[in-house]
Amino acid sequence: MSDNMKTKKGIALLLSSVLVMTLAACSGGNEENNASSTASSPAESASASGSPSASSSSAPADPLGAYSPPIEVSAVRSITEGMKFNEGEAIDNNVWSRAYESELGIKLKYDWTTPAAQYDQKLNISIASNDLPDITPVNAAQLKRLVEDDQLEDLTSLYEQYGSELTKKIMGEDGGNAIKSATFDGKLYALPNMSSGIGQTHVLWVRTDWLKKLGLSEPKTMDDVVNTAKSFVTGDPDGNGKPDTYGLGINKDIFGFYAAMDGFFNGYHAYPNTWVKDASGKLVNGSVLPETKTALQKLQDMYKDGLLDKEFGTKDATKVSESANAGKLGMYYGYFWNIGWQQDGKNADPTMEWKPLPLPTADATPAKAQVPFAISTYYVVKKGAEHPEAAIKLLNFDYEKLWGATAQPDVYNVDKNGIATFGYALLYGEAPRKNLDAHLNVVKALEANDPSPLNAEEKLYYDNIVAYRGGDVKMWGNERMYGPEGSLSVLQGYTANGNLVDDAYFGAPTQGMTDNKATLQKLQLETFTRIIMSGSIDEFNKFVTQWSDLGGKTITDEVNEWQAAQ
């Protein structure tokens, strides 16, 4: 399962457990305020409906104008594991598909759908046979291949003509890197699925009720993290008289969105899986730098001392979350929305209390959280499609109904039955600052006891926090994310204080990445796992050499050629 799909699954679990409309990181991704033009009626917009003659014109078009008569647009898509529908509905008959037809005059027809795990394989067959629908979600490698094979429509002028004010605002909030990543030789060939890199940074989640019970302060340094983990193992924080608690959670993939070590490594100023600049300004991969070796040594020491689960190599994020909910885990690193996975534990034991903390540091220099390049999915239009502008109109509509002035989050985000309807949208995206801005607005409204300035989504968070403070423990997760001391306040602190390290490479996959990335990832996971589980730390030096020989040097040369051309 790709990181993007893991994130979507995580969001769905959060939504069902907390019953809020937090959209992380589909993470990835995540954040924005409203502003948009509203849709005109079909009669008013018929002349700007995006007919072939209109689409070739340079005149401004109605971003949400309906086609009259309606048109049919073909597409393919994956179906996320656990996707649920209301009775009588399906992926081709739901609130989104009906709105596309009634409000845009676009009849969406799926040539095929498939479970997410099989999507890339099935799509690659379609690409090889030059058998694409009008609109296709692709990954970065597939986008590059399609551009090279001349299978895609140039969207440059169409985006300028049909893109709504809101769409262009959201697309530009990352400084333009998302659009750049979809641009080849000056031509825009795809619409990025916008997400939040900031929303994929780590915080340290800590059982503060255990801290209080054991007389401990909140950890601020990496030594504090180690010592707190030791107290959580030896101090019997659950009070059952048995040595059955773990200090720090870690999942079998080591890195990722929950109980992952990205934030731990960041505490030692290491940035694995991220391209950073060295002293000379060249791009280097953080996985092979000395700081990563230092962090691995610390994890090995913690494993030897029993502060990590001895069987972590067999446990995924879900298994680790089960330990946390059962009251057997005291700390873990993860995303701002991970607290949703602890709601079941809070419901069962209202005395359980988790708090998000900024990343502790190993020395006097503040830790900086690594920020991945957040775009993993792109929407492309096949060359020769009759209405290529329809993809842009669909994206305008999605942004408007989710984040715009006429947004209806209780319909298009999560409905009254708790169904995550946002997953039905063919095109999707979130502004990088959507959740950060929502947090700031909600806190301001709570302080003023006045929710009137809030948009519909923010008002829901406000109401849920008020409900929690009134005694509804099931709304606790909202307080822990959007409240004054919530996880988004930690991310806002990173932003305000400049404690972020962006992935410096945001281009399409290089040939070396296409050929060697899977091999290098496998090598890294196997080596790091062995080192943590008491293997020789000298294996790291061997790993660096192997990484370079198995394609790492080639990739490094390629990304530096890319940087020189920027």
N, C-alpha and C positions, 0 to 999 in steps of 0.2 A: 504494500500500500504506500503510495506517495505521501510526502509530508503534507501536501495540500489536502489529500483525502483524509489523512489522520486528523487534521485540523477540523475539517467539516464534520467528521464523526464526533469529535470532541465537542463541537458547538451543539450538535444535536443532543448529546447527552446532557450538556449543561442546561439547554432549554427545557428538557423534560424534567430535570431535577429541580431547577430553581423557578421554572415557569416565568422567565423574563425573556426579553428580546435582545440579549447580548449577542452580537455578531462579531466574533473575534476572528479575527484572523483567518477568516476563511481563506482568517485569517488572516490567517491570517491574517486576514486582515482587518481597516477598522474605523475611520473617524472623520466627521464633517458637520458643518452647520447648513441650514437650508438657505436656498436661493435658487429660483428657477422660474422660467416662464411656464404658464399653465397651458393646458391643451385647449385648442379651439374646437368648436363643434365640427362634425364632418362636413356640414354644408359650408361653413366658413373656410374650411381648409382644403376643399376639393381641388382648388386650382393650384395648390402647393403640395399636392399629394405625393409627389415623388415619382411621377411618371417618367418614362425614359427621357422625354424632352426636358423635364424639370431637373432630373438628376444630372444632366450634362451642362446645365446652366450654371453660371457663377453667381447668380442672384441668391440672396439669403432665402432660406426655406423655413417653413414652420417645423420646428424640431419634433413636434408631437401631432402634426397634422395627419388625419386619417385618409387612407386610400379609398377612393370611390370611383369605380366599384372596388371591392376588396381584392387583394392579391393573395396568392399562396406562396409560402416560403418553406423550403425544405431544410432539415437540420438533422444532426445526430447528437447523441449525448450519452454520458454515463449515468447510471442510477446509483446513488450513494447507498451503502449498506445501512439498513435501518430506516430508510425513507418511508414515511407513513402518509396515507391519504384518508380523507373523510370518505364516508360510505358513498359509493357510486362514482368516485373520482379516480383518475389515473394520471400518468404523466402527460397524456395528450388531452385531458379533460379536467381542468382545475381552474382555480381563481385567476391564475396568470394567463393560461391559454385562452380563456374566455375573454379576458380584458384585452389581450392583444387583438382579438378579432373585433370586439365591440367598440374599442376606443381608438385603435390604430388601423383597423381594416386589414389586419394581417392574419391570415389563417396559417397557423404553424403546423407543418406536417413532418413527423419524424420518419426518416427512411429506416432507421434502426436505433435501438437503445440497447445497452448492455451493462452488466454490473461493472462497477468502477475498476475492479481488479483485471478485467479483460479488455478494458476500453482501448488502451494504447495498442495492444496487439491487433485488435479488429480494425482500428483506424489506420494502422500502418499498412494493412492489406489494401484499404481503400485508396491510400495515398499512392501505393505502388501501381495500382491499376487505374489511376487518374479518374477515380469514381467518387468525387466529393459532392455533398449536398450544397445548397446555397451558403449555409452558415455552419461552421465547425469549430468546436473548442479544441485547441491543440496545446502541446507543451512547447517549450522554447526550441528543442531540437527539431520537432516536427515543423515548427514555423520556418526555421532556417532551411530545411529541406524543401518545403513547398515553394519558398521564394526562389531557391536555386533552380527548381524544376519549372518555374514560370507557371504555377498553377493558381496564383492568387490575384485578386483584383487590387489595384492601387487605390487606396482609400484617402489619399492625401487631400484632394480638393473636396471630396464628399464630406470628410470630417469637418473641414472648415465651413462648408455650406450648411450641413444638417446638424452638427453637434450643438446641443443646447448649452446655454450659459453654465448651467449646473454641471453638465458632463465635462466641459472644458475646465471648470474650476477644480473638480475632483481629480481629473487626469493630470493636472499640473501641480498638485499639492506635494509631490515628492521631489520638486525641483525639475521636473521634466524627464527624469530617468526612465520612467515606465514607457513613455512615448518613444524615447530614444531607443529603448530595447526592441521596439517593434518597427523601427525604421531602418531601411537598408538602402544605401546609395541615395539618401535624401527622400525616399518614398515610404509612406506609412502603409504597411501591409497587414496590420492587425490592430484590434482594440484590446488593450491589456485588461485583464481582470484585476482591477485595482484592489490593493490590500494594504495592511499596515505593517511595516517593518518594526516600528516602535511597539506595536501590539504583540510582537513575537520576541521581545526581550524578556529576560528573566527577572523575577523577584525571588526572595527567599521566604517561603511560607513556614511559619513556626507555631507550634502549640504553645501559646502564651499562658494557658492555664497550667501547663506543666512547668513553665518557667516560674510562675508564681508559687506553685506547690514546692518546688525545689529551691526557692530563694535565689534564682538566677536572673541576671540582667539580659536584655535583648542583645544578641551577638552583633558586634560591629566590626570585628576583625576575623580573619580566617582562623586564627588561634582560638577565638571565641567559638567559632563554628565547631571546631574539633572538640573543645572542652564541653560545649553544650551537648553535642552528640554523645560524649562519654557519660555525662550525667543522666541523659535520657535512657541510656542502656543500663547503667549501674544503680540509678537512684530509685528504681521501681515507681516511675511516675504514674502508672495506672493503679497502683496500690493493691495489686493482687498477690504480692509476695513472691512472684515468679520472674525470672530473667527472660522475659518474652517481648521486649520492646526494642525497636531499632532507632538509632540516632538520626540517620540521614537516608532518605529514599534514593534509590538509583534503579533505572530500568535497564533492560538487557541491551538496548541500542545505545546506551550511554548518553547520547545527545537527543534532543527533541523538545517536545512541548510540555511534558509532565515528568517529574522525578528524573530530570535530565541534568547533565553536568555542565552545560554551557555556562551557567552563572557561576558555578564553582571554579571553573577554569578562568573566567573573567576576573575572579577575585585575586588571581595570581598574574593578572595582566596578560593572559593567554587567550587567543581568539581562534580556536580550532574551527575548521570548515569555513573560514572567512579569509578573503584576500585583503591584506593590509599593506601599507607602505613601510618600507624599511628606511633607514637613515638616509639613503641615497635617493629616495623617492621611487624606487622600484617596487613592484607588487610582489609579495611573497605570500605563501599560504601559511596561515597561523598554525596548522596542524603539525608542522615540522620545525617550529621554532623552540628554543630552549625553555621558554616559559611553560610550554605545554608539558615538557618533561618534568618540570618542577611540580606541576599540579598532579600529574600521574603518580609521582612519588608520594605525595600527600594522601591520595586516594588509596594507594597500596598500604600505607601505614594504617589508615582507618580500617581497611578491610582486615588486616592482621589483628587489629585490636577489637574486632567484633562490632564495630560501629556501623557497618553496612551489612545488609542481608547477605549471608554466605551463598545464597542461591540466586542472587540477582541476575545471573547470566541466563536464567530461564524465565524471568518474569517481565512481562510487558507493562506498559503504563497502567492498564486496567487492573492488573494484579497488584501493583504497588498501591493504587488508590483504594483497593479493598482492604489492605493492611491499615491505611490511614483511617478509613471509615470504621474499622474494627477497634480503633484506639491503640494500635501497636506501633505507630510511627510518629516521630516528633518534629521532623523537618524535611522539606524537600524544595528543590528549585523548580520553577516552572513559570507559565504564562499568567497574565493578570486574571484570566477567567477560570483558572484551574480550581478555584474555590468552589465552583459549581459541582465539582466531583466530590466535594466533602459535605454537601448538603444532606445527604442521607445519614452520614455520621452525626451531624448536628441535630437532625430530627430525632435520632435514637438516643443521643446524649446531649441535651441542651447545654450542659456545662462545658462541652468541648469548645475551645476557642482557638481559631487560627488567625494569625496576623501577618500581613505582607510587610517585608522589610527590604530596604535598599540592599544591593549586593555588598556584603562585607569585603574588606580589602586585606591583603597580606602585609601592607606597610602603610606609610604615611600618605601615599598617593591614593586618592579615591578610585575605587573600581569603576570601570566603564563597561556598560552592557553592550554586547555585540548585537548589531542590527542586521539581519539578513536582508538580501534583496528580496522584496516581498512578492514579486510577480512570478507566478509559476504557470499560469494559464492565459492563453490568448484566444480571441475570437477572430476567425478569418472568413473571408468571403471568396468563393471560387471565382476564378477568372471567367468572365462572360455571363455572370448571374444577371437575370433580367432586372432586378431591383437591388443593386448592391447597397444603396442607401438605407434599405430596410433594417440592416443590422445596427446602424447608428441610431435609427429611430427607436428600435427595441431597447437599446442601452439607455437612451434618453428617458424612455418610459420607466424602465426599471429604477433608475436613480430618482426620478420624480416621485414614484409611488413609495419608495423606501425612505428617501432622505429629503425630498423637496418640500416646497410650500404646500402642496396638496397631498402630502404623504399620508398613508393609511396603514400604519404598522400593525394594527390589530387585524388587518385583512391580508396584507401582502408579506408580513414578516412572520408573525406567529398568530394564529387565529384563536378564537374563543375556546376552542377545544384543546389548545396547547400544541397544535400541529405546526411544525416548522415549515410554513408555506414558502419562505424565501428560497428554499431549495428547488422549487419548481421552475423558477425563472431560467430562461435559456441563457441570457447574459446576466452577469452579476458583477458587483464591485462595491467597495467601500472606500470612502475618503480616508487617507492616512491618519487624520486627527479626529475622526468622528467620535470615538469613545472618550478621548481626552477632553474634547470640548464638551461632551455631554456631562462628564464628571464635574468640570468646572461650573457648568450651568446649574447642575443639580445641587451642588454644594451651596452655591449662591442663593438658590431658591429655598433651601432648607434653613439657611441663616436668616433669610427675610420672612420665612413662613409664607412665601408667596410663589406658587408655581405658575402664575399666569404667563411669564415670558417663555416658558418651556415649549418645545415642540412636542408632538405626540409621543415619540419614543422616550424623550427625556422625562415627560410627565409620568410615564409608566414606572421608570426607575424611582422617581420621587415618591409616587404613591406606594410602591413596594417597600421603600425604606421607612416611610411613615408607618406602614402596617407592621413592619418588623419592630420598630420602636414601641409600637402599641401592643406587642406581645405575640405577633405571628412569626414564630421561629422559622417557618418555611420561606420567609423572605430575607433571611439572614445573608444569603449570598449577595444580594443587591447592595447591602450596607458595606460588605467586605470588598466590593469592587468600586462602586460609585460614591460611597460615603466619604466624609472628610479624611479618614485614615485608611481608605480603601486602596487596593492595588494600583488603581489608576493615578492616585496621588503620588505613588512611588515613581511611576513612569513619567508623570509630569515633572517630578524632581530631576530625573535623568535629563529631560529635555531642557529645563530651565538652567541647569548647572553644566550643560555640555558634556555629561558623562555617558556618551554614546560613541560607539565605533561602528561606522557603516561598512558593510561589505563594499570594497572599492571596485569590484567587477560586476557590471550589470549588463554585459553584452550577451549576445546569443552564444550557445555552447560552441566552443571551438572544436576543431576536428579531433584534437587530442582528448578533450573531454568526452566527446562522442565515443571514441575508441577505448578510452582507458578509465573513465570515471568509476564504473562499477567495480573494476578490479582494485582500484585504489581505495574505495570505500570498504570493500571486504577486507583488504589488508589492514586498514586502520582499525576496524572494529575488532578483528581477531587479535591484533597486537596489543591494543589498549586493554582489552579484556584480560589477556594473559598477564599483563603487567599489574593491573589492579589486583588480580587474584594471586598475588605473590610471585609472579614471574620476575626475572631479572630486569632491573630498570635499564640495564645496558641494551636491552632489546630495542629501546627507543632509537638509539643511534643506528642500529641495523635497519629499523623501519624507515628512517630518513633516507638512507642510501637506496633501499628498495623502492621507496616511493618515487624517488627521482628517476631511477632506472626503468621503472614500469610505466612511465609516461608523465610523471610529475614535472620533470624538467621541460619536456615538450609543452605541456600546458602552461607552465610559468612563462616560457618564452612567448607563447601565443598571447597571453593576457597582457604582457608588457608591450607587445606590438599593438594590441588594441588600445592600450592606454596612451601610447605615443601618438595614435591617430585621432585622439579625442580633441 
